Amino acid sequence: MKQLLASVAIGLIVLSCAAASAKDLYVDSIRGDDSVSYAANSPTTPWRSLGRATWGSSNRPAPNPAEAARSGDTVHVSGGPFVAPATETRYVPAFNPVNSGSADRPIIFRAVDRVELRTSGGRGPVIGAYRSSYIHWLGFVIDERYAAVAPDTGPIVIWEATGVVVDGCEVLGITQTYGDNHNGVRLERAAESVVRNCRITGIRGTNTSGHNSAGIMLYGSSAITIENNEILNSGAGIFPKGADNYNITIRFNRMSGNDKGIRTSYSSPTMGENRIYQNIIENSSGGLGLGIQVADHSRNWSIFNNTIVNVVDSILIRFSESVTNLRWGNNLIYGGSTAVNAGEWEGPLPGNGRNIYYGNEFWAHQGVSYSALGSWFGAVPADAASISANPRMISVASGDYRLAADSPARTLGRDVLDLNRNGSTTDTIPAGAYISGNEIIGRFAGSDVNPPAPPRDVAVE
């Protein structure tokens, strides 16, 4: 017994020492000095460059893990812009941490006020993680005018990494001329990671189809949450594209002025469930004009309680031979031309229905277009519990899509995904993105959505 107590005591001491080893580190482009040691770094003796914190050295080809931010550390970054040479790859960020954190002790890089990051001398991602896990990037700004991206990637990349969080960051995109994917945030072979509360604008390309220029794109990733982002004026908002993604959650995002809001394809046929719920997609641009597009090899997707406003084709469902285990319902579709376009779908279209439509001209199934809702219900009985009525949102003109007290959408939905977290999947909830009316959809209140221009006089390299 004494030996057991002694072992427990030693274990507690070890854990206590490990917890105590976590440190607040500081980077300041004005007052910093990269010759300061890890041990001596403090608010009054910060480092000068972000590279010193990520690589443990001012020179990326000569990293020093013992001198870099470690598991449990938080790095407070002030000033900038901070510049590092581009990696000339599509998967290794310029500021790729040399160390990894752990699930309970991530390495956190936190911008203090507005901090802009740039690259020089080539192309490649700026931040994220390549084979470095449990890394958090909070509040940084990347302008593609000063950070040339490589084809088939973007300025923020999570690649072969686990537990990475990108939160409160901003990507200011420009139109790229290369003929490949152009993304604001790219996740490839990533797991258990989160993209949250980011603002991504202007991700476009001239030599590729609209959805391949996506604010957020996924390949071969699992257990990914994409939430509370604002994605504007891009080819697509969010696109889980290829290599069998699974357990993907897309919620509380607001997408405006994109050619397509959300597009899905190539998800795993055997693993997990993917969910798209409580998003707002509004005011599509260009001739494509799609809200949610379920494309080839989309498996195990549940699409519920989204609000889609003034989009040409609100929901486009394609290729019944390769789309399996699809569920959709409780969506609010306002305006636009075609409410549901399943013209290429063969056989019965799945439900659950209970959508609310208003101001739509057409529905399509098996190559037939219907202009009357009753005819549509005859062709697609799985949607027969839906209605056509004014959903009476607070103010469509000002973008306030919460439901008025007398909205017919308030009692239309059924809580198939247990979104109110009461343990029931059969109780009545509203259709559309707002269930309680208190949800934050888009960036959190207080986010620096329209920040001032960054300083241009100091570039730290």
VOPAGU-2260 file (C-alpha; in pm, 1 decimal, decimal comma):
REM VOPAGU-2260
SITE   aa  ch    i         X         Y         Z
SITE  MET   A    0       0,0       0,0       0,0
SITE  LYS   A    1     283,6     237,6      90,3
SITE  GLN   A    2     448,6     153,6    -242,0
SITE  LEU   A    3     122,4     228,2    -426,4
SITE  LEU   A    4      81,6     562,9    -248,9
SITE  ALA   A    5     440,8     650,2    -326,5
SITE  SER   A    6     386,9     568,7    -694,5
SITE  VAL   A    7      73,0     784,3    -701,9
SITE  ALA   A    8     259,9    1068,6    -534,2
SITE  ILE   A    9     544,9    1046,0    -785,6
SITE  GLY   A   10     291,1    1043,4   -1069,9
SITE  LEU   A   11     120,8    1354,1    -934,2
SITE  ILE   A   12     455,5    1529,9    -904,2
SITE  VAL   A   13     539,7    1441,0   -1265,0
SITE  LEU   A   14     201,1    1566,0   -1385,9
SITE  SER   A   15     239,0    1882,7   -1179,8
SITE  CYS   A   16     580,2    1950,4   -1329,7
SITE  ALA   A   17     449,8    1885,4   -1680,4
SITE  ALA   A   18     160,1    2125,0   -1625,7
SITE  ALA   A   19     396,9    2385,1   -1483,5
SITE  SER   A   20     619,6    2358,1   -1790,0
SITE  ALA   A   21     354,7    2515,4   -2013,1
SITE  LYS   A   22     459,7    2872,8   -2080,6
SITE  ASP   A   23     330,3    3199,4   -2222,2
SITE  LEU   A   24     569,5    3314,1   -2492,1
SITE  TYR   A   25     581,2    3653,0   -2664,2
SITE  VAL   A   26     665,4    3779,6   -3011,3
SITE  ASP   A   27     682,0    4154,1   -3078,1
SITE  SER   A   28     806,0    4289,4   -3410,0
SITE  ILE   A   29     911,0    4621,8   -3256,9
SITE  ARG   A   30    1066,4    4533,6   -2920,2
SITE  GLY   A   31    1168,5    4174,2   -2980,8
SITE  ASP   A   32    1508,7    4006,5   -3000,8
SITE  ASP   A   33    1547,7    3660,6   -3153,2
SITE  SER   A   34    1865,7    3596,8   -2955,0
SITE  VAL   A   35    1656,1    3567,4   -2636,5
SITE  SER   A   36    1643,4    3206,0   -2517,2
SITE  TYR   A   37    1324,8    3008,8   -2467,6
SITE  ALA   A   38    1381,2    3017,1   -2092,4
SITE  ALA   A   39    1428,3    3394,9   -2090,3
SITE  ASN   A   40    1133,1    3480,6   -2316,1
SITE  SER   A   41     881,8    3700,4   -2129,6
SITE  PRO   A   42     651,1    3998,3   -2186,9
SITE  THR   A   43     950,5    4228,7   -2141,2
SITE  THR   A   44    1195,6    4015,0   -2340,3
SITE  PRO   A   45     998,2    3889,0   -2643,5
SITE  TRP   A   46    1123,8    3741,6   -2967,9
SITE  ARG   A   47    1117,3    3954,8   -3280,6
SITE  SER   A   48    1002,8    3705,1   -3545,1
SITE  LEU   A   49     725,5    3448,8   -3558,9
SITE  GLY   A   50     970,2    3202,1   -3709,7
SITE  ARG   A   51    1168,4    3207,7   -3386,2
SITE  ALA   A   52     859,5    3075,2   -3206,1
SITE  THR   A   53     756,0    2817,0   -3467,7
SITE  TRP   A   54    1097,1    2680,0   -3568,4
SITE  GLY   A   55    1304,4    2757,6   -3256,9
SITE  SER   A   56    1538,6    2943,2   -3486,8
SITE  SER   A   57    1537,9    3248,5   -3710,5
SITE  ASN   A   58    1632,1    3014,1   -3995,9
SITE  ARG   A   59    1369,9    2754,8   -4099,8
SITE  PRO   A   60    1622,3    2510,8   -4258,3
SITE  ALA   A   61    1800,0    2493,3   -3921,3
SITE  PRO   A   62    1521,4    2434,8   -3668,0
SITE  ASN   A   63    1579,2    2388,0   -3295,2
SITE  PRO   A   64    1281,2    2211,9   -3133,8
SITE  ALA   A   65    1413,5    2273,6   -2782,8
SITE  GLU   A   66    1394,7    2648,9   -2842,3
SITE  ALA   A   67    1053,8    2652,6   -3017,5
SITE  ALA   A   68     703,9    2671,1   -2871,6
SITE  ARG   A   69     624,7    2340,3   -2701,2
SITE  SER   A   70     318,5    2141,5   -2604,2
SITE  GLY   A   71      97,0    2352,0   -2377,6
SITE  ASP   A   72     258,4    2684,9   -2468,9
SITE  THR   A   73      68,4    2993,4   -2583,8
SITE  VAL   A   74     252,2    3235,8   -2811,8
SITE  HIS   A   75     120,7    3594,6   -2802,4
SITE  VAL   A   76     209,8    3768,0   -3130,7
SITE  SER   A   77     211,1    4146,7   -3170,5
SITE  GLY   A   78     295,6    4384,4   -3453,9
SITE  GLY   A   79     401,1    4263,7   -3795,9
SITE  PRO   A   80     357,7    4203,9   -4079,4
SITE  PHE   A   81     561,9    3888,1   -4023,5
SITE  VAL   A   82     727,9    3738,8   -4332,3
SITE  ALA   A   83     885,7    3401,6   -4405,5
SITE  PRO   A   84    1015,3    3251,8   -4730,2
SITE  ALA   A   85     755,9    3042,8   -4910,7
SITE  THR   A   86     819,3    2667,8   -4908,7
SITE  GLU   A   87     751,3    2617,7   -5281,0
SITE  THR   A   88     520,0    2329,7   -5190,6
SITE  ARG   A   89     144,3    2304,0   -5168,7
SITE  TYR   A   90     137,7    2134,3   -4829,3
SITE  VAL   A   91     409,7    2278,6   -4600,5
SITE  PRO   A   92     325,1    2616,3   -4445,9
SITE  ALA   A   93     596,2    2879,2   -4419,8
SITE  PHE   A   94     530,7    2899,6   -4046,4
SITE  ASN   A   95     504,1    2525,6   -3983,3
SITE  PRO   A   96     561,7    2447,7   -3614,0
SITE  VAL   A   97     855,3    2216,6   -3553,8
SITE  ASN   A   98     685,7    2074,6   -3241,7
SITE  SER   A   99     342,1    1923,1   -3185,3
SITE  GLY   A  100     109,1    1974,0   -2893,9
SITE  SER   A  101    -126,5    1717,8   -2745,8
SITE  ALA   A  102    -503,0    1693,7   -2715,5
SITE  ASP   A  103    -506,3    1850,3   -2369,2
SITE  ARG   A  104    -200,3    2072,0   -2424,4
SITE  PRO   A  105    -208,1    2226,6   -2773,1
SITE  ILE   A  106      44,2    2480,4   -2895,2
SITE  ILE   A  107    -148,2    2806,0   -2936,6
SITE  PHE   A  108     -41,7    3097,0   -3156,9
SITE  ARG   A  109    -258,7    3396,5   -3071,0
SITE  ALA   A  110    -264,5    3727,2   -3260,2
SITE  VAL   A  111    -277,5    4033,9   -3037,3
SITE  ASP   A  112    -493,5    4285,6   -3226,1
SITE  ARG   A  113    -453,0    4258,9   -3603,8
SITE  VAL   A  114    -145,5    4062,6   -3712,2
SITE  GLU   A  115     -78,0    4004,1   -4081,7
SITE  LEU   A  116     135,0    3716,5   -4208,7
SITE  ARG   A  117     309,8    3708,8   -4547,5
SITE  THR   A  118     549,3    3501,6   -4755,4
SITE  SER   A  119     835,5    3597,3   -4983,8
SITE  GLY   A  120    1034,7    3444,8   -5265,2
SITE  GLY   A  121     792,1    3192,0   -5410,3
SITE  ARG   A  122     462,8    3017,8   -5349,0
SITE  GLY   A  123     311,3    2806,8   -5076,2
SITE  PRO   A  124      88,4    2806,7   -4767,9
SITE  VAL   A  125     146,4    3050,9   -4484,8
SITE  ILE   A  126      11,4    2885,8   -4167,6
SITE  GLY   A  127    -159,9    2566,7   -4054,1
SITE  ALA   A  128      22,9    2241,4   -3990,3
SITE  TYR   A  129     204,9    1976,7   -4190,4
SITE  ARG   A  130     259,0    1662,4   -3980,9
SITE  SER   A  131     246,6    1878,0   -3667,8
SITE  SER   A  132     -59,6    1809,5   -3456,8
SITE  TYR   A  133    -262,2    1993,2   -3193,2
SITE  ILE   A  134    -169,6    2336,8   -3321,9
SITE  HIS   A  135    -407,4    2633,4   -3280,1
SITE  TRP   A  136    -389,5    2949,5   -3493,2
SITE  LEU   A  137    -605,0    3230,2   -3354,2
SITE  GLY   A  138    -685,6    3560,8   -3519,9
SITE  PHE   A  139    -424,9    3601,6   -3796,1
SITE  VAL   A  140    -474,7    3782,2   -4129,0
SITE  ILE   A  141    -342,9    3668,2   -4467,2
SITE  ASP   A  142    -379,1    3880,6   -4780,9
SITE  GLU   A  143    -301,2    3685,1   -5097,3
SITE  ARG   A  144    -151,6    3996,2   -5255,0
SITE  TYR   A  145     140,6    3941,5   -5016,3
SITE  ALA   A  146     131,2    3562,0   -4992,0
SITE  ALA   A  147     149,7    3388,2   -5329,7
SITE  VAL   A  148     -24,5    3052,6   -5306,6
SITE  ALA   A  149      74,7    2737,6   -5491,5
SITE  PRO   A  150    -171,4    2562,7   -5722,7
SITE  ASP   A  151    -402,5    2308,8   -5558,5
SITE  THR   A  152    -376,1    2460,1   -5213,5
SITE  GLY   A  153    -429,3    2783,3   -5022,2
SITE  PRO   A  154    -275,7    3017,4   -4764,4
SITE  ILE   A  155    -395,4    2801,5   -4470,0
SITE  VAL   A  156    -326,0    2428,5   -4489,2
SITE  ILE   A  157    -390,8    2142,6   -4245,8
SITE  TRP   A  158    -214,5    1842,9   -4399,6
SITE  GLU   A  159    -159,0    1499,6   -4243,9
SITE  ALA   A  160    -223,1    1655,2   -3903,8
SITE  THR   A  161    -459,9    1592,3   -3612,8
SITE  GLY   A  162    -627,9    1829,2   -3370,6
SITE  VAL   A  163    -553,1    2153,7   -3553,5
SITE  VAL   A  164    -774,6    2458,2   -3491,8
SITE  VAL   A  165    -793,1    2765,4   -3714,5
SITE  ASP   A  166   -1006,2    3020,1   -3531,0
SITE  GLY   A  167   -1086,1    3384,6   -3598,6
SITE  CYS   A  168    -849,0    3414,9   -3894,9
SITE  GLU   A  169    -906,6    3615,0   -4211,8
SITE  VAL   A  170    -810,3    3531,0   -4570,3
SITE  LEU   A  171    -832,1    3804,5   -4831,7
SITE  GLY   A  172    -822,5    3621,9   -5162,7
SITE  ILE   A  173    -744,1    3732,3   -5514,6
SITE  THR   A  174    -831,9    3569,3   -5846,9
SITE  GLN   A  175    -571,0    3308,4   -5938,0
SITE  THR   A  176    -490,5    3220,5   -6299,2
SITE  TYR   A  177    -353,5    2868,6   -6255,6
SITE  GLY   A  178    -577,8    2580,1   -6363,5
SITE  ASP   A  179    -617,2    2398,2   -6034,6
SITE  ASN   A  180    -791,8    2416,9   -5698,0
SITE  HIS   A  181    -762,5    2751,7   -5522,1
SITE  ASN   A  182    -867,8    2740,5   -5157,9
SITE  GLY   A  183    -870,7    2975,4   -4861,8
SITE  VAL   A  184    -831,3    2685,4   -4617,3
SITE  ARG   A  185    -729,7    2337,8   -4734,5
SITE  LEU   A  186    -760,0    2022,1   -4520,8
SITE  GLU   A  187    -601,5    1708,6   -4663,9
SITE  ARG   A  188    -567,5    1382,5   -4472,7
SITE  ALA   A  189    -648,7    1581,7   -4161,3
SITE  ALA   A  190    -837,8    1455,8   -3856,6
SITE  GLU   A  191   -1021,7    1595,1   -3554,4
SITE  SER   A  192    -968,0    1953,7   -3665,6
SITE  VAL   A  193   -1176,2    2271,5   -3661,8
SITE  VAL   A  194   -1210,2    2577,4   -3886,3
SITE  ARG   A  195   -1408,5    2830,4   -3688,1
SITE  ASN   A  196   -1508,5    3195,4   -3692,0
SITE  CYS   A  197   -1298,1    3282,5   -3996,1
SITE  ARG   A  198   -1369,6    3537,1   -4267,1
SITE  ILE   A  199   -1273,5    3421,7   -4616,3
SITE  THR   A  200   -1330,9    3643,7   -4919,9
SITE  GLY   A  201   -1253,9    3653,5   -5290,5
SITE  ILE   A  202   -1131,0    3296,4   -5347,9
SITE  ARG   A  203   -1166,0    3271,3   -5724,2
SITE  GLY   A  204    -987,4    3136,0   -6031,6
SITE  THR   A  205    -994,8    3203,8   -6402,9
SITE  ASN   A  206    -898,4    2861,0   -6541,6
SITE  THR   A  207   -1101,3    2622,1   -6328,9
SITE  SER   A  208   -1469,6    2558,8   -6254,1
SITE  GLY   A  209   -1627,1    2774,7   -5986,4
SITE  HIS   A  210   -1652,3    2521,0   -5705,3
SITE  ASN   A  211   -1280,3    2437,5   -5725,3
SITE  SER   A  212   -1213,4    2788,3   -5598,0
SITE  ALA   A  213   -1354,7    2719,6   -5253,5
SITE  GLY   A  214   -1323,9    2909,8   -4930,1
SITE  ILE   A  215   -1272,2    2577,1   -4749,8
SITE  MET   A  216   -1189,9    2247,9   -4926,5
SITE  LEU   A  217   -1142,0    1896,1   -4784,7
SITE  TYR   A  218    -969,8    1585,3   -4917,2
SITE  GLY   A  219    -953,1    1254,6   -4733,3
SITE  SER   A  220   -1024,4    1408,4   -4393,4
SITE  SER   A  221   -1228,8    1290,5   -4096,8
SITE  ALA   A  222   -1392,0    1431,5   -3784,0
SITE  ILE   A  223   -1374,6    1787,2   -3915,5
SITE  THR   A  224   -1595,8    2068,5   -3785,4
SITE  ILE   A  225   -1647,5    2380,8   -3998,3
SITE  GLU   A  226   -1851,9    2634,5   -3804,2
SITE  ASN   A  227   -1937,8    3002,5   -3767,7
SITE  ASN   A  228   -1737,6    3110,3   -4069,7
SITE  GLU   A  229   -1825,8    3391,9   -4308,4
SITE  ILE   A  230   -1737,0    3312,2   -4669,9
SITE  LEU   A  231   -1797,1    3577,3   -4934,6
SITE  ASN   A  232   -1764,4    3629,9   -5309,7
SITE  SER   A  233   -1588,0    3302,8   -5389,5
SITE  GLY   A  234   -1640,7    3019,4   -5634,6
SITE  ALA   A  235   -1780,8    2804,7   -5354,1
SITE  GLY   A  236   -1812,5    2850,0   -4982,9
SITE  ILE   A  237   -1734,3    2498,3   -4854,5
SITE  PHE   A  238   -1645,4    2194,6   -5065,3
SITE  PRO   A  239   -1568,7    1850,9   -4910,1
SITE  LYS   A  240   -1434,9    1731,8   -5240,3
SITE  GLY   A  241   -1252,1    1403,4   -5258,5
SITE  ALA   A  242   -1076,1    1098,2   -5123,0
SITE  ASP   A  243   -1366,0     985,4   -4905,7
SITE  ASN   A  244   -1412,6    1239,6   -4628,6
SITE  TYR   A  245   -1625,4    1124,7   -4334,3
SITE  ASN   A  246   -1770,9    1253,0   -4008,0
SITE  ILE   A  247   -1779,7    1607,5   -4143,8
SITE  THR   A  248   -1992,9    1870,3   -3966,6
SITE  ILE   A  249   -2076,2    2197,7   -4143,8
SITE  ARG   A  250   -2285,5    2427,3   -3925,2
SITE  PHE   A  251   -2360,4    2789,3   -3836,4
SITE  ASN   A  252   -2175,4    2926,3   -4140,7
SITE  ARG   A  253   -2292,7    3226,0   -4343,4
SITE  MET   A  254   -2212,1    3230,5   -4714,4
SITE  SER   A  255   -2298,7    3525,1   -4936,5
SITE  GLY   A  256   -2230,0    3616,8   -5298,3
SITE  ASN   A  257   -2061,9    3286,4   -5388,7
SITE  ASP   A  258   -2130,8    3091,7   -5707,8
SITE  LYS   A  259   -2211,6    2791,0   -5488,8
SITE  GLY   A  260   -2268,6    2774,1   -5116,0
SITE  ILE   A  261   -2182,4    2413,8   -5022,8
SITE  ARG   A  262   -2090,0    2131,4   -5261,0
SITE  THR   A  263   -2029,6    1769,3   -5161,3
SITE  SER   A  264   -1867,9    1476,7   -5341,4
SITE  TYR   A  265   -1665,5    1161,4   -5271,5
SITE  SER   A  266   -1740,1    1084,5   -4909,3
SITE  SER   A  267   -1681,5     745,0   -4753,0
SITE  PRO   A  268   -1945,1     480,9   -4839,3
SITE  THR   A  269   -1889,2     287,3   -4515,9
SITE  MET   A  270   -1770,8     522,4   -4240,5
SITE  GLY   A  271   -1941,8     794,7   -4042,6
SITE  GLU   A  272   -2222,1    1041,8   -4099,4
SITE  ASN   A  273   -2177,4    1386,1   -4250,4
SITE  ARG   A  274   -2400,9    1676,2   -4148,7
SITE  ILE   A  275   -2488,6    2013,1   -4299,1
SITE  TYR   A  276   -2718,4    2209,5   -4071,1
SITE  GLN   A  277   -2813,8    2558,7   -3959,3
SITE  ASN   A  278   -2621,2    2739,5   -4231,1
SITE  ILE   A  279   -2729,8    3053,3   -4417,4
SITE  ILE   A  280   -2662,5    3068,4   -4791,0
SITE  GLU   A  281   -2769,9    3386,7   -4963,8
SITE  ASN   A  282   -2749,8    3595,7   -5279,3
SITE  SER   A  283   -2555,6    3374,2   -5517,4
SITE  SER   A  284   -2340,5    3529,9   -5785,2
SITE  GLY   A  285   -2273,7    3442,2   -6146,5
SITE  GLY   A  286   -2467,4    3204,0   -6368,2
SITE  LEU   A  287   -2408,9    2897,8   -6148,0
SITE  GLY   A  288   -2608,6    3015,4   -5849,7
SITE  LEU   A  289   -2630,6    2702,1   -5634,9
SITE  GLY   A  290   -2713,8    2681,5   -5266,4
SITE  ILE   A  291   -2633,4    2321,8   -5166,8
SITE  GLN   A  292   -2514,6    2084,3   -5438,5
SITE  VAL   A  293   -2504,0    1711,9   -5363,6
SITE  ALA   A  294   -2277,4    1580,7   -5639,4
SITE  ASP   A  295   -2126,3    1247,0   -5739,3
SITE  HIS   A  296   -2032,2     990,4   -5476,0
SITE  SER   A  297   -2180,9    1190,5   -5189,7
SITE  ARG   A  298   -2258,9     930,2   -4924,5
SITE  ASN   A  299   -2411,8     955,7   -4579,6
SITE  TRP   A  300   -2506,4    1323,9   -4587,0
SITE  SER   A  301   -2782,1    1471,2   -4368,8
SITE  ILE   A  302   -2891,0    1820,8   -4475,7
SITE  PHE   A  303   -3130,8    1988,3   -4234,2
SITE  ASN   A  304   -3240,2    2328,7   -4109,7
SITE  ASN   A  305   -3055,8    2547,9   -4355,6
SITE  THR   A  306   -3185,8    2885,0   -4475,5
SITE  ILE   A  307   -3127,4    2956,3   -4845,3
SITE  VAL   A  308   -3225,5    3300,0   -4975,0
SITE  ASN   A  309   -3226,3    3433,0   -5332,9
SITE  VAL   A  310   -3019,1    3156,6   -5490,3
SITE  VAL   A  311   -3090,4    3040,8   -5846,4
SITE  ASP   A  312   -3092,5    2662,9   -5771,4
SITE  SER   A  313   -3137,5    2630,5   -5396,4
SITE  ILE   A  314   -3078,6    2254,6   -5365,4
SITE  LEU   A  315   -2928,9    2052,2   -5650,4
SITE  ILE   A  316   -2920,3    1674,0   -5602,3
SITE  ARG   A  317   -2748,4    1469,9   -5871,0
SITE  PHE   A  318   -2648,7    1117,5   -5974,4
SITE  SER   A  319   -2875,6     880,2   -5783,6
SITE  GLU   A  320   -2652,2     585,7   -5878,3
SITE  SER   A  321   -2361,9     722,4   -5671,9
SITE  VAL   A  322   -2537,2     921,8   -5396,0
SITE  THR   A  323   -2639,8     702,0   -5102,6
SITE  ASN   A  324   -2790,4     746,6   -4756,9
SITE  LEU   A  325   -2902,1    1103,1   -4827,5
SITE  ARG   A  326   -3145,7    1272,4   -4587,7
SITE  TRP   A  327   -3269,9    1627,0   -4618,7
SITE  GLY   A  328   -3547,7    1832,8   -4464,8
SITE  ASN   A  329   -3650,7    2127,7   -4247,5
SITE  ASN   A  330   -3485,6    2368,2   -4490,8
SITE  LEU   A  331   -3618,9    2718,2   -4557,4
SITE  ILE   A  332   -3594,4    2815,4   -4923,8
SITE  TYR   A  333   -3685,5    3172,6   -5010,4
SITE  GLY   A  334   -3676,6    3315,6   -5361,5
SITE  GLY   A  335   -3464,4    3201,6   -5650,5
SITE  SER   A  336   -3573,7    3009,7   -5956,1
SITE  THR   A  337   -3558,2    2635,9   -5882,7
SITE  ALA   A  338   -3618,4    2528,3   -5524,5
SITE  VAL   A  339   -3504,4    2166,1   -5569,5
SITE  ASN   A  340   -3336,4    2044,5   -5885,2
SITE  ALA   A  341   -3318,2    1666,0   -5894,2
SITE  GLY   A  342   -3353,3    1648,2   -6269,2
SITE  GLU   A  343   -3075,1    1390,0   -6301,8
SITE  TRP   A  344   -3202,2    1172,8   -6016,4
SITE  GLU   A  345   -3348,8     835,8   -6113,0
SITE  GLY   A  346   -3601,2     657,9   -5892,4
SITE  PRO   A  347   -3766,5     786,1   -5574,3
SITE  LEU   A  348   -3606,0    1092,8   -5420,0
SITE  PRO   A  349   -3537,9    1055,6   -5045,0
SITE  GLY   A  350   -3676,6    1287,1   -4773,2
SITE  ASN   A  351   -3751,3    1372,0   -4485,7
SITE  GLY   A  352   -3935,0    1672,1   -4626,3
SITE  ARG   A  353   -4094,7    1942,6   -4407,6
SITE  ASN   A  354   -3922,6    2215,7   -4604,5
SITE  ILE   A  355   -4081,8    2555,8   -4649,2
SITE  TYR   A  356   -4075,6    2714,6   -4994,3
SITE  TYR   A  357   -4159,8    3071,0   -5091,4
SITE  GLY   A  358   -4126,7    3261,4   -5416,5
SITE  ASN   A  359   -3988,0    2968,0   -5616,3
SITE  GLU   A  360   -4076,8    2893,0   -5978,1
SITE  PHE   A  361   -3974,9    2530,3   -6034,0
SITE  TRP   A  362   -3895,7    2190,9   -5886,1
SITE  ALA   A  363   -3738,8    1918,2   -6101,0
SITE  HIS   A  364   -3713,5    1537,3   -6081,4
SITE  GLN   A  365   -3617,1    1272,8   -6339,8
SITE  GLY   A  366   -3587,5    1526,9   -6618,0
SITE  VAL   A  367   -3933,0    1677,4   -6555,2
SITE  SER   A  368   -3983,4    2032,8   -6432,0
SITE  TYR   A  369   -4282,8    2117,7   -6211,8
SITE  SER   A  370   -4420,2    2466,4   -6156,8
SITE  ALA   A  371   -4691,4    2363,2   -5909,4
SITE  LEU   A  372   -4604,0    2230,0   -5567,5
SITE  GLY   A  373   -4885,3    1975,2   -5578,8
SITE  SER   A  374   -4741,1    1820,6   -5894,4
SITE  TRP   A  375   -4400,1    1811,5   -5730,8
SITE  PHE   A  376   -4544,3    1626,4   -5430,2
SITE  GLY   A  377   -4699,0    1372,4   -5665,5
SITE  ALA   A  378   -4357,4    1305,9   -5819,2
SITE  VAL   A  379   -4165,9    1322,9   -5491,1
SITE  PRO   A  380   -4393,7    1198,9   -5210,9
SITE  ALA   A  381   -4102,1    1207,6   -4964,6
SITE  ASP   A  382   -4135,2    1587,8   -4971,9
SITE  ALA   A  383   -4513,7    1594,1   -4933,9
SITE  ALA   A  384   -4502,6    1725,6   -4575,5
SITE  SER   A  385   -4340,9    2046,5   -4702,9
SITE  ILE   A  386   -4539,2    2366,7   -4753,9
SITE  SER   A  387   -4539,2    2675,0   -4970,5
SITE  ALA   A  388   -4587,6    2983,9   -4754,5
SITE  ASN   A  389   -4426,9    3311,9   -4660,0
SITE  PRO   A  390   -4189,6    3210,8   -4376,0
SITE  ARG   A  391   -4220,7    3559,6   -4228,3
SITE  MET   A  392   -3859,4    3624,9   -4143,7
SITE  ILE   A  393   -3775,6    3936,7   -3944,1
SITE  SER   A  394   -3620,0    4128,6   -4235,9
SITE  VAL   A  395   -3505,3    3971,0   -4560,1
SITE  ALA   A  396   -3386,1    4311,4   -4683,6
SITE  SER   A  397   -3142,8    4351,0   -4394,3
SITE  GLY   A  398   -3044,7    3984,3   -4379,1
SITE  ASP   A  399   -3217,5    3906,6   -4049,9
SITE  TYR   A  400   -3359,0    3561,2   -4122,7
SITE  ARG   A  401   -3488,2    3482,3   -3776,2
SITE  LEU   A  402   -3854,7    3383,7   -3772,1
SITE  ALA   A  403   -4133,0    3616,7   -3663,4
SITE  ALA   A  404   -4361,2    3493,7   -3385,0
SITE  ASP   A  405   -4636,9    3402,8   -3632,2
SITE  SER   A  406   -4413,3    3228,1   -3888,1
SITE  PRO   A  407   -4560,2    2902,5   -4025,0
SITE  ALA   A  408   -4206,8    2762,6   -4021,7
SITE  ARG   A  409   -4201,9    2757,6   -3641,0
SITE  THR   A  410   -4387,8    2428,4   -3607,2
SITE  LEU   A  411   -4297,7    2268,4   -3939,1
SITE  GLY   A  412   -3975,3    2081,5   -3870,1
SITE  ARG   A  413   -3898,3    1757,4   -3690,2
SITE  ASP   A  414   -3573,1    1732,6   -3498,0
SITE  VAL   A  415   -3416,9    1442,7   -3688,3
SITE  LEU   A  416   -3062,6    1540,2   -3581,4
SITE  ASP   A  417   -3157,3    1626,8   -3220,7
SITE  LEU   A  418   -3034,4    1981,0   -3272,7
SITE  ASN   A  419   -3197,3    2101,4   -2952,4
SITE  ARG   A  420   -3003,9    1831,5   -2763,3
SITE  ASN   A  421   -3299,2    1700,4   -2560,9
SITE  GLY   A  422   -3252,7    1337,2   -2658,1
SITE  SER   A  423   -3550,9    1321,9   -2896,9
SITE  THR   A  424   -3536,6    1301,4   -3276,5
SITE  THR   A  425   -3913,0    1332,3   -3325,7
SITE  ASP   A  426   -4009,1    1653,2   -3147,9
SITE  THR   A  427   -4126,5    1965,6   -3329,7
SITE  ILE   A  428   -3875,0    2237,9   -3414,4
SITE  PRO   A  429   -3878,0    2526,7   -3664,9
SITE  ALA   A  430   -3765,8    2485,4   -4023,1
SITE  GLY   A  431   -3471,6    2699,3   -4126,6
SITE  ALA   A  432   -3144,1    2785,6   -3961,8
SITE  TYR   A  433   -3284,5    2947,3   -3648,3
SITE  ILE   A  434   -3426,2    2698,2   -3400,5
SITE  SER   A  435   -3400,8    2892,9   -3075,5
SITE  GLY   A  436   -3359,8    3229,9   -3246,7
SITE  ASN   A  437   -3049,6    3296,7   -3037,8
SITE  GLU   A  438   -2798,9    3110,0   -3252,3
SITE  ILE   A  439   -2494,9    3293,0   -3383,1
SITE  ILE   A  440   -2475,8    3210,2   -3753,1
SITE  GLY   A  441   -2165,5    3350,6   -3914,4
SITE  ARG   A  442   -1882,6    3502,1   -3715,1
SITE  PHE   A  443   -1913,5    3551,2   -3342,7
SITE  ALA   A  444   -2034,0    3884,2   -3209,8
SITE  GLY   A  445   -1735,9    4111,6   -3162,0
SITE  SER   A  446   -1527,6    3959,5   -3440,5
SITE  ASP   A  447   -1315,9    4212,6   -3624,9
SITE  VAL   A  448   -1509,7    4165,5   -3947,2
SITE  ASN   A  449   -1398,1    4496,0   -4100,1
SITE  PRO   A  450   -1060,8    4558,5   -3937,2
SITE  PRO   A  451    -845,5    4862,2   -4012,7
SITE  ALA   A  452    -570,8    4836,8   -4272,1
SITE  PRO   A  453    -260,7    4663,6   -4137,6
SITE  PRO   A  454      64,8    4853,0   -4085,5
SITE  ARG   A  455     290,0    4857,5   -4392,0
SITE  ASP   A  456     605,6    5009,4   -4251,1
SITE  VAL   A  457     752,3    4711,4   -4063,5
SITE  ALA   A  458     798,8    4367,8   -4215,0
SITE  VAL   A  459     963,9    4112,5   -3987,4
SITE  GLU   A  460    1149,2    3835,7   -4167,1
